[in-house]
Amino acid sequence: MNHFAQRCGADDAARQAAMAQTLRLIDATGIELVRFAWCDLHGMLRAKTLVAAAVADSLRAGVGMVSTLMLKDTSDRTAYKVFEPGGASDLPGFEGASNLLLLADPSSFKALPWAPKTGWLQGQLWFSDARPVELDTRRVLQRALQRLAHAGYGLNCGLEIELHVYRIEDTVHDGALDPELAAWPGLPPKVSMIHPGYHLLGEGLSDMCEEPLRIIQQTAQALGLPLRSLEVEFGPSQLEAVFDVTDALSAADNMVLFRSGVKQALRRAGFHATFMCRPPFPNIMSSGWHLHQSLYSLGAVAGGSAGRNAFMRETPAAGSQPRDAQYTLSAVGEHYLAGLLAHARASAVFCTPTANGYGRFQPNALAPQSVLWGRDNRGAMLRVVGESGDSATRIENRLGEPAANPYLYLASQIHAGLDGIERQLRAPPATDSPYGSHDEKLPTSLNEALDALLGDAVMVDAFGPDFVHYLVHVKRSEASRYELAEDKTDFCRREYFSRI
């Protein structure tokens, strides 16, 4: 009888070779435990830990996981009433907290640098009848990339990720681990800052927080992530990590692993890292996730040589001025830019998915407030970087928060940009006033962002009505609890600062 991986159509020669190599590596390095991990709707890793002897069988047969893991909001409450008749009728296969199977990719194996004799594998979810779970967010990005490839393009991405890191003052005598104060969700640890802030790139501040910076560096590099730089950001206890350009799927995978790995490694050393946008303290600077993106040609279908940056133009378009998109971008680049603008409000929930993140959209704060683009303007939502003839020409989206699910963030860019290409949309002139009062504004709350998505037929169709309905249902649970919370700071402290 065929095993589960074969029934899924996933057991090809390449997977078999990767499986053999991974099993040899586990045996040779003395790995004792292996975490089978999966990324949930909110971009956070969940995992089952198996002993090494069980890995071979589990790579063939899959690992069982309760389906409600896909239905959790950010507090870990199940947003669907799976035990009531009709409670999950619009999600066939999820009724009664049924089982799903996690099938890991053996080529994804890594030894975790912070956990002795522990390995890690990345997987995706399948129904027990060998159908893929299409609501899995990694599959959402894979479908978007297939659509992009059909148009003749691939997507390259570079990541700039801001985060806050604090020193844990007491893990025993405060709310984090005190059983008398356990709650759902619970309190974070009591913390102090690792640097005082308000001295951007201050070398002295870098020296002050060298220990956590070294942990981040060593963790990222040991995981094989393409870390380029680590920087002291402007806000108190705020840092930034910058990564080299990779293909889009690798960039999303790297983001998920970076966040999870850094939090765990720093926690073991007595630090608390958070990727929430606005930590629950009176004097902080918001964290953003700036996504640099460019299309590259896959060959003749796109009308260019394979691998060439499809946003680059050799010389400014005839008659164009510096504020015109085609002064810097190719025609394809302008259409993609215009698509991002046209669907910016609908994309907001994918780029900024938490109730906390909308407090970042304030004037004169190096964060966007309106649906605009600018030439190398960090106040605009979209920043076009490069000059004619520059192979690194790209569009930087400054809309995202570091808590975003990277698969959904990147998929939103593809679908919006492709609509611009397909309809050959034109971009307005670049802004010189990114905080003007008469421009179209970004959503100011999670509920407004969800409404904007539902009102954009192009984006609903691109993601699929079933996925959008599922996403909105889960995120409404979070948004409504936030709106009803009497103490919204405490809500953010427990829901985001403790966990994200």
Buried (B, 14 or more C-beta within 10 A) or exposed (E): EEEBBEBBEBBEEEBBEBBEEBBEBBEEEEBEBBBBBBBBBBBBBBBBBBEBEBBBEBBBBBBEBBBBBBBBBBBBBBBBEBEEEEBBEEBEBBBEBBEBBBBBBBBBBBBBBBBEBBBBBBBBBBBBEBEBBBBBBBBBBBBBBEBBBEBBBBBBBBBBBBBBBBBBEEBEEBBBBEEEEEEEBBBBBBBEBBBEBEEEEBEEBBEBBEBBBEBBBBBBEBBEBBBEEBBBBBBBBBBBBBBEBBBBBBBBBBBBBBBBBBBBBBBEEEBBBBBBBBBBBEEBBBBBBBBBBBBBBBEEEBEBEEEBBBBBBEEBBEEBEEBBBBBBBBBBBBBBBBBBBBBBBBBBBBBBBBBBBBBBBEEEBBBBBBBBBBBEBEBBBBBBBBBBEBEBBBBBBBBBBBBBBBBBBBBBBBBBBBBBBEEEBBBBBBBEBBBEEEBEBBBEBBBBBBBBBBEBEBBBEBBBEEBBBBBBBBBBBBBBBBEEBEEBBEBBBBBBBBBB
